[in-house]
Amino acid sequence: MKKEKPIKRKGVRILAAVCGGFLGAAFLLVSALQIGLWVSDGIECWHPDYEKADLSAALAQETLSESDYELLYRQTGLTRLGIDRALARGAAGIARIEAIQDRFFTESTTVRDPFAPWTCTDHADQPGVNIFLEEGDVIVTSSTHISCFRVGHAGIVVDGRRERILQAKNYGEPSSETGADYFTDRVNFMILRPKAEQEVLEQAAVYAEENLKGIPYSAFAGIFTAKDSIQKTQCAHLVWYAYRQFGLDLDGNGGALVLPFDLANSSQMELVQVFGFDPDRLWDRLFY
């Protein structure tokens, strides 16, 4: 019996060391997540640090120059695509551009909305103003984050006139349609246009509306389920899958998991409007 005591004590010490190591690692992980959350609370809705300009002269021209488009981008966050989309609607389009400019230059306060441990969505205290939407547009935001990881959110426009967006929102909710305000009340958003023929854009929107509603949510669609399967989905995967059916790959890095960041940085996308992001940098990093 005397020979067994040192062995038992050694076993207890090993167990204690393992438990201590586990608890220490857990403490470090929790601390890192919490610090990351505190750091990420520094995100704000970007607004210009330069003066608001009178756009009436530029908007009155029959043909806009490159310098006109550049001025309008700096004043509204609308690219040539967005400006032309508005001007095609005449007076209503000019009024929308002016409303977007007013909001672009209005400072706002960020409202934090925690909804899970170390997980939060950042809203602006007053909504952004979006340009006219068209079927097939993709809208992304970096506003949702886990600790300091900007996981973001994305959706595809299935009805431009009614501003209906199909998206996979979160656990326990199958994919469904919402209004554009689900994105425009956030701290930032970008409206993107896939580089494809109009027919493809419309086909992808119709396909999404008819086939991608009611899909169960999984944050790991593409990892725990095949990327080219729609058995389960998440926001960016749903958008990617809709366009993949028509030969367009919108995944910016080609990995198994498609993120809103990947859509925003895809070479197959064109920017229509930016709000709340720095127009020079756009969404250039995953971690705050």
N, C-alpha and C positions, 0 to 999 in steps of 0.2 A: 504493500500500500504506500509505503514511503516513497517508492520510486515513481508512482503515478502522479503525485502532487505537482512536481515541476512541469509535467506535461500538461496537466489541466490548467495550471496558471499561464503557461505559454499560449494555450488555446484561447483563454480568456483575453489575453493581451492582444492577440492577433485579431480576434473578433472586435475588440474595442477600437483597435486601430482602423479596421475596415469601416466600422460604423462612423467613427470620427471623420475618416476621409470622405465618406459619402455625405455626411451632414455638412462638412466644410465645402465640398463641391456644390451641394445644393444651395448653400448660403451664398456662395460666390455667383452662382447662376441667377438667383433671385435678385441679388444686389445689382448685377449687371443689367438685368431686364428693367429694374426700377430706375437706375441711373439713365439708361437709354430713354425711358419714357419721359423723365424730367428734361433731358436734353432736347427731345423731339418737341416738347411744348414750346420751343422757340419759334416754330414755324408760324408765319403770318401770311395774310393775303397780300401779295406783292402789289404795289401801286407805284406809279412813276415819281421820280424825284426831279422831274423837269416840268415846265409849264404847259398848261393846256392851250392848244392852238385853235384858231378859227378855221374850220374845215370847209366853209361855204364855197370858197373860190375853187378848191380842188374838186368838190362834189358837183359843181356847176359845169365842169368841162365835159365835152362830148367824148373825148378820148383822154384817158389818164396816162401820164408819163411814169417812168420807173420811180422818179423822185416823188411823185404824188402817192404812189402805192407805198413807198417807204414811209412817208409822212403819216399816212393813214394807219399803217401798221403800228408805228410808234405811239399813235394817239388812241388806238382802239383795240389793238391785239388782233385785228382782222388782216389776213393775208389777201393777196390778189383774188384767191378763190372766194373768200368771204365777202370782199368788197363787191366783186362782180355779181355774186349771188344776190346781194342787197340791191344794187343798182338796177338789176333786171326787173325789180318790182316797183320802180319809179319812186313816187313820193313816199310810199310806205317804207321802202328800203332805206331812203335817206333818213327818215325819222328813226328807223331802227339803228342805223349807224350812229346817229347823234345820241340816242339813249345808251348805246354801248360805250361811247366815249365818256359820257357823264359818269357812268358807273365805274369805268376804268380808272378815273381820276379821283374817285371817292374812297377815302380811307375807311377801313372797317375793322371791327374787333373780332378776334377769333374766339369761337365758342367751342369748348371741349366737350365731347360726348363719349365718355367711357362706357363700353358695353360688355367687356369681358376683362379678365385679369391682364393687365399691361396692354390692353387693346383699346383704341380710341379712334373716333372720327372727328375731324376738325371742320367746323362749319363757320361761315361768315355770318355776322349778325344781320346782314342784308344780302339778298340774293344777287348773283351776277345776272347779266342780260346776255342771252345767247343770240347768235345770228339765226336766220331761218334754217331749219333742219331739213335734210333730204334723206330719202330712203337709202340705207347703206352706210350713212355716216357712222363713225365710231366715236364715242365720247369716253374720255379717261380722266381720272383724278388721282392725285397722290394723297388725298386727305385721310385715308384710313391707314393706321399704322399699328404694328405690334412692337412695343418698345420703340426703338429708333428705326425699325425697318419699315419703309414706306411701301406697304403691300398694295395700296391703292384700290381702285375699283374701275370697272369698264362696262360698257353696254353698246348695243347696236340699235340704230334707229330703224324701226319697222314701219313707221307712219310719220312722215315729215310734217304734213299739214297739221296733224293732231299732236305732234311732238310726243309720240309714244316710243318708249325705249324698252327693248327686251334685255333682261339681265338676270344673272344668278346672284342673289344678294348674300345669303348667309345660311349657316347650318339650320336644318329643320324647315327651310322654305324652298319649294321647288321654283325653278326659273319662271319669271312672270314679267308682265309689262308694268311700267310706271311712267309717270310724266317726266319731262325734262328737269323739273325742279328738284328731283332726287339728286341731281348732279349740280345744278346751278346754285344751290344754297350752300355749297361746300366752299372751302377756303381757296380752291383752285379747280380748274378744269381745262381740258383741251378738246376741241372738235377736230377730228381727223377724217380724211377722205382717202380710202384705198386707191392706189393707182391702177385703175381698171376701167373698162368701158362702162358706160352708163347702164347697159343691159345687165352686166354682171353685178353691179351694185344693187340694182332692183331685184335681181334673181336671188341674191344672198339675203336681202331683207325679207322677201316673200318666203324663202325656205325657212329662215329663222322663225318667222311668225307662225308658219304652219306646222313645223316639226320640232322646234326646240323649246316649247312651253312645257312646264310641268316636269322638267328633268331634275332628279334629286341632286342636292348640292354636295360637293366634296372638294375641299381645299387642295387635295392632292390628285385631282384628275390629271392624268398624264403620267403619274408615278404609280399609284396603287391600282389605277385602271389604265388601259391603253390610251395613248394620246389621240389616236384616230377613232376612238370609241366615244359614244355619247351616253353610255350607261349612267355615268355621273358627270357633273360638270362644275365649273366655277366661272366667275365673270369673264375673265380674259379667254379662258378655254372655249367658252360658248361662242364668243366673237370669232376666234380663230377657226373653230370648227365650221361655222356657217360659211366662211369664205373658202375654207379648204375644199368644200364640196364643188367649188367652181375653179379649182386649180390655183388659187392664190394663197400663199403662205405668209401670214402677217406676223409670225414669231420672229422678233428681232434677233434672237441669238440661236434659234433652232434647238433649244434644249427640250427635255421631256416636259417640264412645267412651263406653261405660258403665263406670264405675268402682265398686268396692265403696263408696267414699265417697258416690257418687250414690245407691246403694241405701239406705245408712244415713240419708241426709238427704232421702229422698223423702217427699212429703206423702201418698203412698199406702201408707205403712208405719206400723205401730204397734209400739211397743217392748214386748217380753215380759220380757226380762232383759238387764241390763248387768253386765259383770264387767271390771274392770281399767281401765275408762274412768271419769272423773269423772262421777257421776250427774247433775250439774247441766249439764255441758258436752257430754257424750257425745263423738261424733267430730265436732268442730267446725272442724277445719282439715286441709288436705292436707299441709302442710309442718310438720315438727316445729320 
